[in-house]
Amino acid sequence: MAYRICVDISSSAIKALIGQHRGNRFIVEDFYIQPYDSRFNSDRHLSVALKELLWEMDLRGGYLHVAISSAYAIFRYAMFPDVEVRDLETVLACEGKKYLPDKKSDVILQGMPFQAKGKLKEPILLVGVDRDYLEKVDHMIREVGFRTRFVSVDSLILANLISYMNPFFSSPVCVVDIGYRLTKIMILKEDKIVFIRSAKVGSFDIDLLIHERLDVALEAAEAIKKGENAIADVISLSNRILNYLCDEIYISIDFYESQFGEVPERMFITGGGAKMKGLVEVLSEKLGLEVFLFHLPESKILCYSSNKDFWKYQQELMVAVGLLLV
C-alpha cells in the first residue's frame, strides 16, 4: 500500500503527515507542523505556508488528502422518509443543497444511516462547504505543484478516528475538539455523529487572557497554559473563558437530552487546546461528567521519524492521522 500525504489546514497551522494505515496500525513516516499568523489569513499567506511545509518535508508534487476547518462548514440534519437507503447518494446529489441555508454551499459528505436497507427512518447529516473556499484551497494546492485527491471537514475525520479507536459506542459520548479559535462539540453514538455544533471559543482566547493579565508575550502565555512555566495558577487566570466553554458544552448536552432523552456518560477532549494543564479535572468538576484526554494508543502507532517526538504533538496531528483512514 502506498504512503499517503495528509494535510490538515486549521485556523492557526498547517499540519502534514506522510503515512499509511496498514491492518490495525498507523505507520507514520514523517510529519511537520507549519504555524501561520491567522490575522493574515490571506490566500497568499496560506500558500506560502503550505509550500514551506511541503518543501521542508522534501515533497515535490503528488496527491494530497486534505481536511479543512469546520469554520467553513455548515452542518444540517435532514429527513428523507420516502427514500431508500440505496438511493440516498443519488437523491443528495440532486436535492442535497436545498437543505442548506447557503446557496453557494456544496454537500461534500453526509452521515451514513444506521440501517443497511429499506426506507430511511432517521435524519441524515449534511455538510456544506462554501464553494469559493473549496476552489481557493484547490487553487492553492495546485499552485505549489500538488493535486487534491480527497477533501473533507476536520470534525468528520476526527469523529471517524475516535469511533475507529473506540468502536460501537452503545451509549452517547461527547467529543470536544478545542482548536485555536473554534471548539467543535460532537455527540457520537454507534459510530455516528448524532449531534454537532461549534462554539466561538478556543485556546487563543486563553492565551490572550494570560497575555493580558500577566503582561507576557503570547508565546510565553501558551507555555504557561500548558504548564511549562509554573509561575501562575492557569485555571484561575482562565476561569472566565473556561466557564464560557463549559456553558457551551452544557447547552449542547442539554439540547441533545431534550431531543433524544439521554445524556452522554463520558466526554473526550482533544485538539491543541486540550493540552492545557488541569483542564480534564476542571471540566469534569464543572460538568459532572467523566472527562478523558483522547490519546492515540501507542500499540497502534509506528513512527519512523526518529528525530521528532510524535507523541508530543499527537493532539495537533489527530486529524492528519485520521485522514489515513479514509
Secondary structure, DSSP 4 states (H G I P E B T S, - for coil): ---EEEEEE-SSEEEEEEEEEETTEEEEEEEEEEE--GGG--HHHHHHHHHHHHHHTT--SEEEEEEE-GGGEEEEEE--TT-BGGGHHHHHHHHGGGGSS-TTEEEEEEPPPSSSSSB--S-EEEEEEEHHHHHHHHHHHHHTTEEEEEEEEHHHHHHHHHHHHS---SS-EEEEEE-SS-EEEEEEETTEEEEEEEES--HHHHHHHHHHHHT--HHHHHHHHTTSSTTS-HHHHTHHHHHHHHHHHHHHHHHHHHHHS---SEEEEESGGGGSTTHHHHHHHHHTSEEEE----GGGEEE--TTS-GGGGHHHHHHHHHGGG-
